[in-house]
Amino acid sequence: MTEKRLNDLEIRFSFQDDFVSQLNEVVTRQGLIIERLEREILDLKRSANSDGSLASSRSLSDDKPPHY
């Protein structure tokens, strides 16, 4: 293998290595965001269930529309 080809391969590898590191950071950040959003959804579901238990006993047909 010639010296130039070896040098070109080393340069390509270093760029690919940097790119993989950047992708890893993005994926890690997205994973943390997904975990936070999942926790927020669970909290909202719990909140809706605790508030909804009182509201579920009422029927929507019992409520008057706002224009009455």
ROPADO-671455 format. One record per residue (C-alpha): residue in one letter; residue number from 1; x, y, z. Coordinates in steps of 0.5 Angstrom, whole numbers, m for minus. Layout:
N
R  aa    i     c1     c2     c3
R   A  NUM      X      Y      Z
...
This chain:
68
R  aa    i     c1     c2     c3
R   M    1      0      0      0
R   T    2      3      7     m2
R   E    3      4     12      3
R   K    4     m1     17      0
R   R    5     m7     11      0
R   L    6     m5     10      8
R   N    7     m5     17      9
R   D    8    m12     18      6
R   L    9    m15     12     10
R   E   10    m12     15     16
R   I   11    m16     21     15
R   R   12    m22     18     13
R   F   13    m22     14     19
R   S   14    m21     20     24
R   F   15    m27     24     20
R   Q   16    m31     17     21
R   D   17    m29     17     28
R   D   18    m31     24     30
R   F   19    m38     23     26
R   V   20    m39     17     30
R   S   21    m38     20     37
R   Q   22    m42     26     35
R   L   23    m48     21     33
R   N   24    m47     18     40
R   E   25    m48     25     43
R   V   26    m54     26     39
R   V   27    m57     19     41
R   T   28    m55     20     48
R   R   29    m59     26     49
R   Q   30    m65     24     45
R   G   31    m65     18     50
R   L   32    m65     23     56
R   I   33    m70     27     52
R   I   34    m75     21     51
R   E   35    m74     18     58
R   R   36    m76     25     61
R   L   37    m82     26     56
R   E   38    m84     19     58
R   R   39    m84     21     65
R   E   40    m88     27     64
R   I   41    m93     23     60
R   L   42    m94     18     66
R   D   43    m95     24     71
R   L   44   m100     27     66
R   K   45   m104     20     66
R   R   46   m103     20     74
R   S   47   m106     27     74
R   A   48   m112     25     69
R   N   49   m114     19     73
R   S   50   m114     22     80
R   D   51   m118     28     77
R   G   52   m122     24     72
R   S   53   m125     20     77
R   L   54   m129     25     80
R   A   55   m131     28     73
R   S   56   m132     21     70
R   S   57   m138     20     75
R   R   58   m141     26     71
R   S   59   m144     25     64
R   L   60   m143     30     59
R   S   61   m150     30     57
R   D   62   m152     33     64
R   D   63   m148     39     62
R   K   64   m151     45     59
R   P   65   m147     48     53
R   P   66   m144     55     54
R   H   67   m149     59     50
R   Y   68   m155     57     55
